[in-house]
Amino acid sequence: MKKNKNIFKNKKIIVTGHTGFKGSWLVTWLTLLGAKVTGISNNIPTNPSHFKYLKLKSKIDNYKLDIRNLKKLKRVFKLKKPDYVFHLAAQSLVKKSYLSPKYTLETNIIGTLNILESLKEVKKECVAVIITSDKVYKNVEIKRGYKENDILGGKDPYSASKASAEIIIKSYIESFFPIKKTNVFIAIARAGNVIGGGDWSEDRLIPDCVKSWAKKEKAFIRNPKSTRPWQHVLEVIWGYITLAIHLKKNKNFHGEAFNFGPDNKFNHNVIHVVKTIRKYWMGMSWVVKKIRKKNFYEFNILKLNSNKAKILLKWRCILTFNETMKMVAEWYKNFYFSDKLSENFTILQIEKYQKLLKRRKRNK
């Protein structure tokens, strides 16, 4: 990790959506690598909050800003002159996209458009990683895993918003950031289902379970047979960081999209996930919640093919499924039951993951 620390040390980095689940993990890791981070978010999305738990407000520059406000966003980019940008800010919940479709479309499409417009203001070399979703693909529930060149689509407002954002990104790269004339280099990251400590989002499997288990109550689960590419948040964050490093070194990655997901053997159904995490949280139980009629659509199967990232970026998931579930359980148990609540546990898990990266690369 020493080489990577030198890459980011003292670099100016803008992270949008830094108060969210993935954003707060990313910001913490970047600060450990010596970066000077500026965060942009319009609110703290959950309570409890991983961002608050980590006390990040006092450790980085914070801007409470709605990415739909282009004027204010441009002002921050002009002021900060970033070396790197990680765009994570979004309305990221499928169910909420049905309840608030206009807000979802505006945030995810216009918000991304505004990031691209703001990148025009950067007059130095800048690397931007724009995070979309594994749900950008036209989902026909195939089992082989979606590849980066598969057709984009979206049956729900969230998926449609992310697919639309990608079309806009591609058009801006061709129109305003052509590789031979630009100093701004952009790549797209698509990740599968991300789990880990500090996630308290609504209608998500792990947060719903731990909220109940912390009160020694049964957890209610729905869609027990639905299959997803489960992976720890640190695997995905390392993917984003790795993509930024490679894009900095190799400008031919400009305009490319990369999937970040586990091997297909990690595609477990909901009931298997709950049974596995219970190994590390003894005595907990659940019941399957019967849903007479769904008021929104969810896919039963969703798989990614991440061979492109494995071959070109030398990235892969290094945690086993059991290691992933153990890390998740340990984080939440520490949060809910430790006598001394400290942000150090997140840092300890990052440091543990960094050691595993070194060890498993040597043993590869």
DRENDO-1510 file (C-alpha; in Angstrom, 1 decimal, always signed):
<recs>
REC; n; res; u; v; w
REC; 1; MET; +0.0; +0.0; +0.0 .
REC; 2; LYS; +3.0; +2.3; +0.3 .
REC; 3; LYS; +3.1; +2.9; -3.4 .
REC; 4; ASN; -0.6; +3.8; -3.4 .
REC; 5; LYS; -0.2; +6.1; -0.4 .
REC; 6; ASN; +2.3; +8.1; -2.4 .
REC; 7; ILE; -0.1; +8.4; -5.3 .
REC; 8; PHE; -2.8; +10.0; -3.2 .
REC; 9; LYS; -0.7; +11.8; -0.6 .
REC; 10; ASN; -1.5; +15.5; -0.5 .
REC; 11; LYS; -3.7; +15.2; -3.6 .
REC; 12; LYS; -6.9; +17.2; -3.7 .
REC; 13; ILE; -9.8; +14.9; -4.0 .
REC; 14; ILE; -13.5; +15.7; -4.3 .
REC; 15; VAL; -16.0; +13.0; -3.1 .
REC; 16; THR; -19.7; +13.6; -3.7 .
REC; 17; GLY; -22.1; +11.6; -1.5 .
REC; 18; HIS; -19.4; +11.5; +1.2 .
REC; 19; THR; -22.0; +11.3; +4.0 .
REC; 20; GLY; -23.5; +8.1; +2.7 .
REC; 21; PHE; -22.5; +4.5; +3.4 .
REC; 22; LYS; -19.9; +3.9; +0.7 .
REC; 23; GLY; -18.8; +7.6; +0.6 .
REC; 24; SER; -17.9; +7.6; +4.3 .
REC; 25; TRP; -15.8; +4.4; +3.8 .
REC; 26; LEU; -14.1; +5.9; +0.8 .
REC; 27; VAL; -13.3; +9.2; +2.5 .
REC; 28; THR; -11.8; +7.4; +5.5 .
REC; 29; TRP; -9.6; +5.2; +3.3 .
REC; 30; LEU; -8.4; +8.2; +1.2 .
REC; 31; THR; -7.5; +10.2; +4.3 .
REC; 32; LEU; -5.5; +7.3; +5.6 .
REC; 33; LEU; -3.6; +7.4; +2.3 .
REC; 34; GLY; -2.8; +11.1; +2.9 .
REC; 35; ALA; -5.3; +12.8; +0.6 .
REC; 36; LYS; -6.8; +16.2; +1.1 .
REC; 37; VAL; -10.5; +15.4; +0.8 .
REC; 38; THR; -13.4; +17.7; +0.1 .
REC; 39; GLY; -16.9; +16.2; +0.6 .
REC; 40; ILE; -20.1; +17.3; -1.2 .
REC; 41; SER; -23.5; +16.1; +0.1 .
REC; 42; ASN; -26.8; +17.8; +0.6 .
REC; 43; ASN; -27.6; +15.9; +3.8 .
REC; 44; ILE; -26.8; +13.0; +6.2 .
REC; 45; PRO; -29.0; +10.3; +4.8 .
REC; 46; THR; -29.5; +8.0; +7.8 .
REC; 47; ASN; -29.7; +8.0; +11.6 .
REC; 48; PRO; -27.5; +6.4; +12.9 .
REC; 49; SER; -24.9; +7.7; +10.5 .
REC; 50; HIS; -21.5; +6.2; +9.6 .
REC; 51; PHE; -20.4; +9.7; +8.7 .
REC; 52; LYS; -21.2; +11.0; +12.2 .
REC; 53; TYR; -19.7; +7.8; +13.8 .
REC; 54; LEU; -16.4; +8.5; +12.1 .
REC; 55; LYS; -16.4; +12.2; +13.1 .
REC; 56; LEU; -15.5; +13.0; +9.5 .
REC; 57; LYS; -16.9; +16.5; +9.6 .
REC; 58; SER; -13.8; +17.7; +11.6 .
REC; 59; LYS; -11.4; +15.8; +9.4 .
REC; 60; ILE; -12.2; +17.0; +5.9 .
REC; 61; ASP; -13.6; +20.0; +4.1 .
REC; 62; ASN; -17.4; +19.7; +4.0 .
REC; 63; TYR; -19.9; +21.3; +1.6 .
REC; 64; LYS; -23.6; +20.9; +2.2 .
REC; 65; LEU; -24.7; +21.2; -1.4 .
REC; 66; ASP; -27.3; +19.7; -3.6 .
REC; 67; ILE; -25.6; +18.5; -6.8 .
REC; 68; ARG; -28.7; +19.7; -8.8 .
REC; 69; ASN; -27.4; +23.2; -8.1 .
REC; 70; LEU; -24.9; +23.7; -10.9 .
REC; 71; LYS; -23.8; +27.2; -9.9 .
REC; 72; LYS; -22.7; +26.2; -6.4 .
REC; 73; LEU; -21.2; +23.0; -7.7 .
REC; 74; LYS; -19.0; +24.8; -10.2 .
REC; 75; ARG; -17.9; +27.2; -7.6 .
REC; 76; VAL; -16.5; +24.3; -5.4 .
REC; 77; PHE; -14.7; +22.7; -8.4 .
REC; 78; LYS; -13.1; +26.1; -9.3 .
REC; 79; LEU; -12.0; +26.7; -5.8 .
REC; 80; LYS; -10.7; +23.2; -5.0 .
REC; 81; LYS; -9.0; +22.4; -8.3 .
REC; 82; PRO; -9.2; +18.6; -7.7 .
REC; 83; ASP; -6.7; +16.1; -8.8 .
REC; 84; TYR; -9.3; +13.3; -8.4 .
REC; 85; VAL; -13.1; +13.2; -8.3 .
REC; 86; PHE; -15.2; +10.3; -7.1 .
REC; 87; HIS; -18.9; +10.9; -7.8 .
REC; 88; LEU; -21.1; +8.8; -5.6 .
REC; 89; ALA; -23.9; +11.2; -4.7 .
REC; 90; ALA; -27.3; +9.7; -5.8 .
REC; 91; GLN; -30.7; +8.6; -4.8 .
REC; 92; SER; -29.8; +5.0; -4.6 .
REC; 93; LEU; -32.9; +3.1; -3.5 .
REC; 94; VAL; -35.1; +1.3; -5.9 .
REC; 95; LYS; -38.2; +1.5; -3.7 .
REC; 96; LYS; -37.7; +5.2; -3.1 .
REC; 97; SER; -37.5; +5.7; -6.8 .
REC; 98; TYR; -41.1; +4.6; -7.2 .
REC; 99; LEU; -42.2; +6.9; -4.4 .
REC; 100; SER; -40.1; +9.9; -5.6 .
REC; 101; PRO; -39.4; +9.3; -9.3 .
REC; 102; LYS; -38.9; +13.0; -10.2 .
REC; 103; TYR; -36.4; +13.5; -7.4 .
REC; 104; THR; -34.6; +10.3; -8.4 .
REC; 105; LEU; -34.3; +11.2; -12.0 .
REC; 106; GLU; -33.2; +14.8; -11.3 .
REC; 107; THR; -30.6; +13.8; -8.8 .
REC; 108; ASN; -29.1; +10.9; -10.7 .
REC; 109; ILE; -29.3; +12.4; -14.2 .
REC; 110; ILE; -29.1; +16.1; -13.8 .
REC; 111; GLY; -26.8; +15.7; -10.8 .
REC; 112; THR; -24.3; +13.7; -13.0 .
REC; 113; LEU; -24.7; +16.2; -15.8 .
REC; 114; ASN; -23.7; +18.9; -13.4 .
REC; 115; ILE; -20.6; +17.0; -12.3 .
REC; 116; LEU; -19.6; +16.8; -16.0 .
REC; 117; GLU; -20.2; +20.5; -16.4 .
REC; 118; SER; -18.2; +21.2; -13.3 .
REC; 119; LEU; -15.3; +19.1; -14.6 .
REC; 120; LYS; -15.1; +21.5; -17.5 .
REC; 121; GLU; -13.9; +24.1; -15.0 .
REC; 122; VAL; -10.9; +22.0; -14.0 .
REC; 123; LYS; -7.9; +23.4; -16.0 .
REC; 124; LYS; -5.3; +20.8; -14.7 .
REC; 125; GLU; -5.1; +17.1; -15.1 .
REC; 126; CYS; -7.9; +15.4; -13.3 .
REC; 127; VAL; -9.1; +11.8; -12.9 .
REC; 128; ALA; -12.8; +11.3; -12.3 .
REC; 129; VAL; -14.4; +8.0; -11.4 .
REC; 130; ILE; -18.2; +8.2; -11.7 .
REC; 131; ILE; -20.1; +5.5; -9.9 .
REC; 132; THR; -23.4; +4.2; -11.4 .
REC; 133; SER; -24.9; +0.8; -10.6 .
REC; 134; ASP; -25.1; -2.8; -11.5 .
REC; 135; LYS; -28.7; -2.1; -12.3 .
REC; 136; VAL; -27.9; -0.1; -15.4 .
REC; 137; TYR; -28.2; -3.3; -17.5 .
REC; 138; LYS; -31.4; -4.3; -19.3 .
REC; 139; ASN; -32.1; -7.2; -16.9 .
REC; 140; VAL; -33.4; -10.3; -18.5 .
REC; 141; GLU; -32.2; -12.4; -15.4 .
REC; 142; ILE; -29.5; -14.3; -17.3 .
REC; 143; LYS; -27.1; -16.4; -15.2 .
REC; 144; ARG; -23.8; -15.8; -17.1 .
REC; 145; GLY; -23.3; -12.3; -15.5 .
REC; 146; TYR; -23.7; -9.0; -17.3 .
REC; 147; LYS; -20.6; -7.7; -19.2 .
REC; 148; GLU; -19.8; -4.0; -19.7 .
REC; 149; ASN; -20.8; -4.0; -23.3 .
REC; 150; ASP; -24.3; -5.5; -22.6 .
REC; 151; ILE; -27.4; -3.4; -23.4 .
REC; 152; LEU; -28.4; -0.7; -20.9 .
REC; 153; GLY; -31.9; -0.5; -19.7 .
REC; 154; GLY; -34.2; +0.1; -16.7 .
REC; 155; LYS; -37.6; -1.1; -15.7 .
REC; 156; ASP; -37.7; +1.0; -12.5 .
REC; 157; PRO; -37.0; +4.7; -12.2 .
REC; 158; TYR; -33.7; +4.1; -10.3 .
REC; 159; SER; -32.3; +1.8; -12.9 .
REC; 160; ALA; -33.5; +4.1; -15.7 .
REC; 161; SER; -31.9; +7.1; -14.1 .
REC; 162; LYS; -28.5; +5.4; -13.8 .
REC; 163; ALA; -28.6; +4.0; -17.4 .
REC; 164; SER; -29.6; +7.5; -18.7 .
REC; 165; ALA; -26.7; +9.0; -16.7 .
REC; 166; GLU; -24.3; +6.6; -18.4 .
REC; 167; ILE; -25.5; +7.6; -21.9 .
REC; 168; ILE; -24.9; +11.3; -20.9 .
REC; 169; ILE; -21.4; +10.5; -19.6 .
REC; 170; LYS; -20.5; +8.8; -22.8 .
REC; 171; SER; -21.8; +11.7; -24.9 .
REC; 172; TYR; -19.9; +14.2; -22.8 .
REC; 173; ILE; -16.6; +12.3; -23.1 .
REC; 174; GLU; -17.0; +12.2; -26.9 .
REC; 175; SER; -18.2; +15.8; -27.2 .
REC; 176; PHE; -16.2; +17.7; -24.6 .
REC; 177; PHE; -13.5; +15.4; -23.2 .
REC; 178; PRO; -12.0; +13.7; -26.3 .
REC; 179; ILE; -8.9; +11.8; -25.3 .
REC; 180; LYS; -6.4; +13.8; -27.4 .
REC; 181; LYS; -7.7; +17.2; -26.3 .
REC; 182; THR; -8.7; +16.8; -22.7 .
REC; 183; ASN; -6.9; +17.1; -19.3 .
REC; 184; VAL; -9.9; +15.4; -17.6 .
REC; 185; PHE; -10.1; +11.6; -17.8 .
REC; 186; ILE; -13.2; +9.8; -16.8 .
REC; 187; ALA; -14.2; +6.2; -16.1 .
REC; 188; ILE; -17.4; +4.5; -14.9 .
REC; 189; ALA; -17.7; +2.0; -12.1 .
REC; 190; ARG; -20.6; -0.4; -11.7 .
REC; 191; ALA; -20.8; -2.4; -8.5 .
REC; 192; GLY; -23.0; -5.2; -7.2 .
REC; 193; ASN; -24.8; -5.4; -3.9 .
REC; 194; VAL; -22.5; -3.9; -1.3 .
REC; 195; ILE; -22.7; -4.8; +2.4 .
REC; 196; GLY; -20.7; -3.7; +5.4 .
REC; 197; GLY; -20.7; -1.9; +8.7 .
REC; 198; GLY; -22.3; +1.6; +8.9 .
REC; 199; ASP; -25.1; +0.9; +6.4 .
REC; 200; TRP; -28.5; +1.9; +7.8 .
REC; 201; SER; -30.4; +2.5; +4.6 .
REC; 202; GLU; -34.1; +1.6; +4.5 .
REC; 203; ASP; -35.3; -1.6; +2.9 .
REC; 204; ARG; -31.9; -3.3; +2.8 .
REC; 205; LEU; -31.3; -6.8; +4.1 .
REC; 206; ILE; -28.4; -6.4; +6.5 .
REC; 207; PRO; -29.5; -3.0; +8.0 .
REC; 208; ASP; -33.0; -4.4; +8.5 .
REC; 209; CYS; -31.6; -7.4; +10.3 .
REC; 210; VAL; -29.2; -5.7; +12.5 .
REC; 211; LYS; -31.7; -3.1; +13.6 .
REC; 212; SER; -33.9; -5.8; +14.8 .
REC; 213; TRP; -31.2; -8.0; +16.3 .
REC; 214; ALA; -29.7; -5.1; +18.2 .
REC; 215; LYS; -33.1; -5.0; +20.1 .
REC; 216; LYS; -33.1; -8.8; +20.4 .
REC; 217; GLU; -36.1; -9.0; +18.0 .
REC; 218; LYS; -36.8; -11.2; +15.1 .
REC; 219; ALA; -35.9; -9.7; +11.7 .
REC; 220; PHE; -38.4; -9.6; +8.9 .
REC; 221; ILE; -37.0; -10.6; +5.5 .
REC; 222; ARG; -38.7; -10.5; +2.1 .
REC; 223; ASN; -37.8; -12.3; -1.2 .
REC; 224; PRO; -35.8; -15.1; +0.5 .
REC; 225; LYS; -34.9; -16.7; -2.8 .
REC; 226; SER; -33.6; -13.5; -4.5 .
REC; 227; THR; -30.0; -13.8; -5.6 .
REC; 228; ARG; -27.5; -11.0; -5.5 .
REC; 229; PRO; -23.7; -10.5; -5.9 .
REC; 230; TRP; -22.9; -9.8; -2.3 .
REC; 231; GLN; -19.6; -8.2; -1.5 .
REC; 232; HIS; -18.0; -6.2; +1.3 .
REC; 233; VAL; -17.9; -2.4; +0.9 .
REC; 234; LEU; -14.1; -2.5; +1.1 .
REC; 235; GLU; -13.8; -4.7; -2.0 .
REC; 236; VAL; -15.8; -2.1; -3.9 .
REC; 237; ILE; -14.0; +0.9; -2.5 .
REC; 238; TRP; -10.7; -0.8; -3.4 .
REC; 239; GLY; -12.1; -1.2; -6.9 .
REC; 240; TYR; -12.8; +2.5; -7.2 .
REC; 241; ILE; -9.4; +3.4; -5.9 .
REC; 242; THR; -7.7; +0.9; -8.2 .
REC; 243; LEU; -9.6; +2.3; -11.2 .
REC; 244; ALA; -8.5; +5.8; -10.4 .
REC; 245; ILE; -4.9; +4.7; -10.1 .
REC; 246; HIS; -4.9; +2.9; -13.4 .
REC; 247; LEU; -6.7; +5.7; -15.2 .
REC; 248; LYS; -4.1; +8.1; -13.9 .
REC; 249; LYS; -1.3; +5.9; -15.4 .
REC; 250; ASN; -3.1; +4.7; -18.5 .
REC; 251; LYS; -5.3; +7.3; -20.3 .
REC; 252; ASN; -6.6; +4.6; -22.7 .
REC; 253; PHE; -9.0; +3.7; -19.9 .
REC; 254; HIS; -10.7; +7.1; -20.5 .
REC; 255; GLY; -14.4; +6.5; -21.2 .
REC; 256; GLU; -14.3; +2.9; -20.1 .
REC; 257; ALA; -16.8; +1.2; -17.8 .
REC; 258; PHE; -15.8; -1.5; -15.3 .
REC; 259; ASN; -17.9; -4.0; -13.3 .
REC; 260; PHE; -16.9; -4.6; -9.7 .
REC; 261; GLY; -18.5; -7.8; -8.4 .
REC; 262; PRO; -17.6; -11.1; -6.8 .
REC; 263; ASP; -17.2; -14.4; -8.6 .
REC; 264; ASN; -20.6; -16.0; -9.5 .
REC; 265; LYS; -20.2; -18.5; -6.6 .
REC; 266; PHE; -20.8; -15.5; -4.3 .
REC; 267; ASN; -24.3; -15.0; -5.8 .
REC; 268; HIS; -26.2; -16.3; -2.8 .
REC; 269; ASN; -29.9; -15.9; -2.1 .
REC; 270; VAL; -31.2; -13.9; +0.8 .
REC; 271; ILE; -31.9; -16.8; +3.1 .
REC; 272; HIS; -28.3; -18.1; +2.8 .
REC; 273; VAL; -26.9; -14.6; +3.6 .
REC; 274; VAL; -29.0; -14.5; +6.8 .
REC; 275; LYS; -28.1; -18.0; +7.8 .
REC; 276; THR; -24.4; -17.3; +7.3 .
REC; 277; ILE; -24.3; -14.0; +9.2 .
REC; 278; ARG; -26.1; -15.7; +12.1 .
REC; 279; LYS; -23.0; -17.9; +12.6 .
REC; 280; TYR; -21.3; -14.7; +13.9 .
REC; 281; TRP; -24.3; -13.3; +15.8 .
REC; 282; MET; -25.6; -16.2; +17.8 .
REC; 283; GLY; -29.2; -16.5; +19.0 .
REC; 284; MET; -30.6; -14.2; +16.3 .
REC; 285; SER; -33.7; -15.2; +14.3 .
REC; 286; TRP; -35.9; -14.1; +11.5 .
REC; 287; VAL; -39.3; -14.6; +9.9 .
REC; 288; VAL; -40.2; -14.4; +6.2 .
REC; 289; LYS; -42.5; -11.5; +5.6 .
REC; 290; LYS; -45.4; -12.4; +3.3 .
REC; 291; ILE; -46.1; -9.8; +0.7 .
REC; 292; ARG; -49.5; -10.2; -0.9 .
REC; 293; LYS; -48.8; -7.7; -3.6 .
REC; 294; LYS; -45.6; -5.8; -4.4 .
REC; 295; ASN; -46.0; -2.1; -5.1 .
REC; 296; PHE; -42.6; -2.1; -6.9 .
REC; 297; TYR; -40.6; -4.4; -9.1 .
REC; 298; GLU; -37.5; -6.3; -8.0 .
REC; 299; PHE; -35.3; -8.7; -10.0 .
REC; 300; ASN; -34.8; -12.2; -8.6 .
REC; 301; ILE; -31.4; -12.7; -10.2 .
REC; 302; LEU; -28.7; -10.1; -10.7 .
REC; 303; LYS; -25.1; -11.1; -11.6 .
REC; 304; LEU; -22.1; -9.2; -12.9 .
REC; 305; ASN; -19.1; -10.4; -15.0 .
REC; 306; SER; -16.0; -8.6; -13.6 .
REC; 307; ASN; -13.4; -10.3; -15.8 .
REC; 308; LYS; -12.5; -6.9; -17.4 .
REC; 309; ALA; -11.5; -5.5; -14.0 .
REC; 310; LYS; -9.6; -8.7; -13.2 .
REC; 311; ILE; -7.6; -8.6; -16.4 .
REC; 312; LEU; -7.0; -4.9; -16.9 .
REC; 313; LEU; -6.9; -3.6; -13.4 .
REC; 314; LYS; -5.7; -6.7; -11.6 .
REC; 315; TRP; -8.6; -6.3; -9.2 .
REC; 316; ARG; -10.7; -9.1; -7.7 .
REC; 317; CYS; -12.6; -9.7; -4.5 .
REC; 318; ILE; -10.2; -11.2; -1.9 .
REC; 319; LEU; -12.6; -12.0; +0.9 .
REC; 320; THR; -14.4; -15.3; +1.2 .
REC; 321; PHE; -18.1; -15.2; +1.7 .
REC; 322; ASN; -17.7; -16.2; +5.3 .
REC; 323; GLU; -15.0; -13.6; +5.9 .
REC; 324; THR; -17.3; -11.0; +4.4 .
REC; 325; MET; -20.2; -11.9; +6.7 .
REC; 326; LYS; -17.9; -12.1; +9.7 .
REC; 327; MET; -16.6; -8.6; +9.1 .
REC; 328; VAL; -20.1; -7.2; +8.7 .
REC; 329; ALA; -21.3; -8.9; +11.9 .
REC; 330; GLU; -18.3; -7.8; +13.9 .
REC; 331; TRP; -18.7; -4.2; +12.9 .
REC; 332; TYR; -22.3; -4.0; +13.9 .
REC; 333; LYS; -21.8; -5.9; +17.2 .
REC; 334; ASN; -19.0; -3.5; +18.0 .
REC; 335; PHE; -21.3; -0.6; +17.3 .
REC; 336; TYR; -24.3; -1.8; +19.3 .
REC; 337; PHE; -22.6; -3.5; +22.2 .
REC; 338; SER; -19.2; -2.0; +22.7 .
REC; 339; ASP; -18.7; +0.0; +25.9 .
REC; 340; LYS; -16.4; +2.4; +24.2 .
REC; 341; LEU; -17.8; +3.5; +20.8 .
REC; 342; SER; -15.0; +4.5; +18.6 .
REC; 343; GLU; -14.4; +5.2; +14.9 .
REC; 344; ASN; -11.2; +3.2; +15.2 .
REC; 345; PHE; -13.1; +0.0; +14.4 .
REC; 346; THR; -13.7; +1.2; +10.8 .
REC; 347; ILE; -10.1; +2.1; +10.5 .
REC; 348; LEU; -9.0; -1.3; +12.0 .
REC; 349; GLN; -11.1; -3.1; +9.3 .
REC; 350; ILE; -9.5; -1.0; +6.5 .
REC; 351; GLU; -6.0; -1.8; +7.9 .
REC; 352; LYS; -6.9; -5.5; +8.2 .
REC; 353; TYR; -8.1; -5.5; +4.6 .
REC; 354; GLN; -4.9; -3.7; +3.4 .
REC; 355; LYS; -2.9; -6.5; +5.0 .
REC; 356; LEU; -5.0; -9.1; +3.4 .
REC; 357; LEU; -4.4; -7.4; +0.0 .
REC; 358; LYS; -0.7; -7.6; +0.4 .
REC; 359; ARG; -0.7; -11.2; +1.7 .
REC; 360; ARG; -3.1; -12.6; -1.0 .
REC; 361; LYS; -1.3; -10.8; -3.8 .
REC; 362; ARG; +2.0; -12.5; -2.6 .
REC; 363; ASN; +0.3; -15.9; -2.5 .
REC; 364; LYS; -1.5; -15.5; -5.8 .
</recs>
